[in-house]
Amino acid sequence: MLGVIRTPEVRRAALTVPREEFVPEHLRRDAYRDTPLPIGEGQTISAPHGH
């Protein structure tokens, strides 16, 4: 997350909120891969970049 997160509050949120809760169930095993994942309606959740 180096260079992406600029405040302690956002860093804390990124480390606290479970990313797998925001991806479809069949992709949850990939939730922390450093790649965007589809979340439906043609949208993606961004890559965590070293989360």
Backbone as CSV, one residue per row, in Angstrom:
resi,resn,N_x,N_y,N_z,CA_x,CA_y,CA_z,C_x,C_y,C_z
1,MET,0.821,-1.189,0.000,0.000,0.000,0.000,0.865,1.251,0.000
2,LEU,2.127,1.058,-0.059,3.045,2.174,-0.079,2.717,3.112,-1.227
3,GLY,2.562,4.385,-0.933,2.287,5.355,-1.967,0.811,5.491,-2.309
4,VAL,-0.015,4.570,-1.857,-1.440,4.636,-2.155,-2.198,5.202,-0.959
5,ILE,-1.861,4.749,0.210,-2.510,5.207,1.442,-1.671,6.320,2.039
6,ARG,-2.314,7.420,2.311,-1.577,8.599,2.760,-1.883,9.042,4.188
7,THR,-2.878,8.429,4.832,-3.193,8.827,6.206,-3.291,7.590,7.095
8,PRO,-2.987,7.754,8.366,-3.091,6.630,9.291,-4.516,6.076,9.380
9,GLU,-5.503,6.949,9.247,-6.894,6.506,9.343,-7.271,5.578,8.191
10,VAL,-6.843,5.929,6.988,-7.148,5.084,5.831,-6.376,3.770,5.923
11,ARG,-5.135,3.823,6.382,-4.352,2.593,6.560,-5.048,1.669,7.560
12,ARG,-5.482,2.223,8.669,-6.168,1.428,9.699,-7.437,0.785,9.119
13,ALA,-8.191,1.547,8.354,-9.412,1.009,7.739,-9.067,-0.117,6.769
14,ALA,-8.050,0.072,5.939,-7.665,-0.952,4.959,-7.207,-2.233,5.636
15,LEU,-6.602,-2.108,6.802,-6.124,-3.291,7.523,-7.201,-3.921,8.401
16,THR,-8.277,-3.206,8.640,-9.339,-3.675,9.528,-10.527,-4.280,8.781
17,VAL,-10.943,-3.643,7.706,-12.134,-4.087,6.968,-11.792,-5.342,6.170
18,PRO,-12.522,-6.430,6.365,-12.228,-7.673,5.647,-12.574,-7.571,4.166
19,ARG,-11.564,-7.548,3.330,-11.726,-7.390,1.879,-12.624,-8.472,1.285
20,GLU,-12.568,-9.673,1.829,-13.363,-10.779,1.283,-14.869,-10.530,1.387
21,GLU,-15.280,-9.625,2.248,-16.703,-9.297,2.378,-17.234,-8.528,1.165
22,PHE,-16.346,-8.038,0.323,-16.752,-7.192,-0.795,-16.609,-7.858,-2.159
23,VAL,-16.239,-9.130,-2.162,-16.124,-9.855,-3.430,-17.100,-11.024,-3.422
24,PRO,-17.501,-11.494,-4.595,-18.414,-12.641,-4.643,-17.817,-13.853,-3.916
25,GLU,-18.686,-14.644,-3.343,-18.254,-15.788,-2.538,-17.257,-16.683,-3.268
26,HIS,-17.477,-16.929,-4.560,-16.573,-17.832,-5.282,-15.182,-17.229,-5.510
27,LEU,-14.992,-15.943,-5.205,-13.685,-15.301,-5.356,-13.025,-14.976,-4.014
28,ARG,-13.671,-15.306,-2.932,-13.149,-14.926,-1.611,-11.761,-15.475,-1.329
29,ARG,-11.444,-16.638,-1.880,-10.095,-17.190,-1.647,-9.029,-16.311,-2.306
30,ASP,-9.424,-15.493,-3.262,-8.500,-14.610,-3.976,-8.543,-13.168,-3.477
31,ALA,-9.268,-12.911,-2.418,-9.513,-11.541,-1.964,-8.242,-10.737,-1.719
32,TYR,-7.162,-11.374,-1.319,-5.939,-10.635,-0.992,-4.853,-10.762,-2.055
33,ARG,-5.194,-11.351,-3.211,-4.254,-11.347,-4.328,-4.074,-9.911,-4.795
34,ASP,-2.900,-9.586,-5.256,-2.625,-8.218,-5.684,-3.128,-7.995,-7.113
35,THR,-4.440,-8.080,-7.258,-5.092,-7.885,-8.552,-6.516,-7.405,-8.314
36,PRO,-7.061,-6.577,-9.205,-8.467,-6.198,-9.065,-9.359,-7.429,-9.229
37,LEU,-10.483,-7.434,-8.553,-11.437,-8.538,-8.659,-12.814,-7.990,-9.026
38,PRO,-13.558,-8.715,-9.846,-14.894,-8.261,-10.220,-15.854,-8.325,-9.030
39,ILE,-16.704,-7.309,-8.916,-17.698,-7.290,-7.839,-19.115,-7.174,-8.393
40,GLY,-19.251,-7.276,-9.706,-20.570,-7.234,-10.322,-20.823,-5.928,-11.043
41,GLU,-21.811,-5.942,-11.937,-22.214,-4.754,-12.686,-21.049,-4.122,-13.447
42,GLY,-20.070,-4.943,-13.865,-18.933,-4.435,-14.612,-17.923,-3.657,-13.783
43,GLN,-18.032,-3.732,-12.455,-17.149,-3.000,-11.546,-16.131,-3.958,-10.916
44,THR,-15.024,-3.389,-10.411,-14.021,-4.193,-9.711,-13.666,-3.546,-8.382
45,ILE,-13.131,-4.360,-7.479,-12.512,-3.865,-6.262,-11.027,-3.783,-6.589
46,SER,-10.397,-2.680,-6.247,-8.992,-2.459,-6.593,-8.081,-3.469,-5.933
47,ALA,-6.909,-3.663,-6.518,-5.891,-4.528,-5.931,-5.433,-3.937,-4.605
48,PRO,-5.111,-4.784,-3.623,-4.693,-4.262,-2.313,-3.269,-3.728,-2.276
49,HIS,-2.443,-4.014,-3.267,-1.063,-3.522,-3.347,-0.290,-3.704,-2.044
50,GLY,-0.056,-4.965,-1.724,0.792,-5.265,-0.575,0.078,-5.281,0.749
51,HIS,-1.231,-5.345,0.732,-2.027,-5.367,1.956,-1.568,-6.479,2.859
